[in-house]
Amino acid sequence: MKTIHPEKVHAMSRTPSRHPHIGSPVALSTARQGSYVRLRSFDDSRVLICKMRDLGLDYGMTARVHAHTDHGVELRYGSRRAVIGNAASERILVEPCSPAAANDDQRSASLWAQVSRRWA
C-alpha cells in the first residue's frame, strides 16, 4: 500500500489548476474574447429573459464569445449568433468553460433536437 505524506498532500493542494479561469462566474461583458462560456443566470427582468429565449439562449447553454463590439458582446452558439447589448451583458452571469464542454453540450443539444423531431 502506498503512503502519501502530509507535506505532499499540502503541496498538492497549493498547486494551481491548469485552467484557473474555469468555474468562476463573471459578467458576460467581462468574458474574454474567444473563450467559451456557459450561461448561469440572467437578471430577474422578464424582458431580458424573454429576449434571451427568443434568441435561443437559455440557462446552462454554452456559447463562444466571438467579439466585443461597440454595440455589445457577440456570441456564437451552434450555427447561430447573437449580439447581446452592453447593458444586458453586464446583467448576465456566465461561467467560463472549456471548448470540450461546449462541444459536448452542442452535441447533446443536436441529438435532443433530432429525437424531438422524430417524436413530433
N, C-alpha and C positions, 0 to 999 in steps of 0.2 A: 504494500500500500504506500502510495506517495504522500509525503508530508509537505504541507505548504506552511512556510514560516510566516509569523505575523508581520514581520517587516516587509516581506514581499507582497503580502495582501495589501498593506498600506500603500506601497509604491504603485501597485496596480490600480488602486482606487484614485490615485492622483494623475494617472495617465490620461491625457485629454482624448476625447472621442475623435475618430477620423473625420467626422462631419459635425463639428460643434454647433453649426448654424441650424442643423436639422432638429426640429421638435419644439422650438420655442416660438409661440405665436407673436406675430408682428402685424402692424397695419399694412395693408396692400400697397399703400403709397410708398412705403419704405422697403419693399421687397426688391431684391437685386434683379436687374435686367438679365434675362437668360435663365433665371432659376425656375424651378418647378415648385408650385405651392398647392396646398390642399386648403380649400375654403373651410374655415372653422365657425365663424359666426358673423352675422350682419347686425347692424343697428336694429333696434326694435321698431323702426319705421316700417309700416305696412307698405308704403310706396316703394321703398328700397327693396324689400323682399319680393314684391310683385315684379319689379323691373328686372331683378336678378333672375327670377324664374322664367320671365319672358325671353331672356337671353339664353335660357337653357342651363343656367348655373344653379346649383343647389348645395347645401351643406355636404361636406365630405368629398366633393368633386376635386379633381386635380387639374391644374392648368399650367401653362408656361407663361411667364412674364416676358412678353415679346419686346416691348418698348415702353419707355416713359416719354409721353408726348406733352405738348402744351395743353392738350385737352384732357389728359388723364393717363391711365395705365391701359395698355393694350394687352389683352390676354388671348392666348391661343389654346384651344382645347378640342381634341379630336380634329375634325375638319372645319371647325367653326372658329370665329374670332369675335371679340367684343372690346370696345373701349369703355372703360369704367371712368366716369368723371372724377376730377380731382377731389371734390367734396365727398363723394361717395367712397372713394378709395381710402380715405382716412378713417371711415367708419366700418370698414370690412376687415376682420381679422383673418389672417391666413397663417398656415404653418408650413415653413419650407420643408420640402421632401425631396427624395432622390428621384432621378429620372426613371429608375427601375420601378419605383412605387407608382409613378404616374402612368407608365406603360401598363402595369398590372391593372390599374383602375380603368384605363381606357379599353383594355381587352375585355374585362368583365362587363363593362357597360355595353360594349358591342355585342357580346354574347347574349346579354339580357335583352337587348333590342331585337335580336334575331328570334329568340324564344317567344317574346311577347307578340311579334308579328305573326308567328305561326299559330298562336292561340287566338288571335283576333279574328 
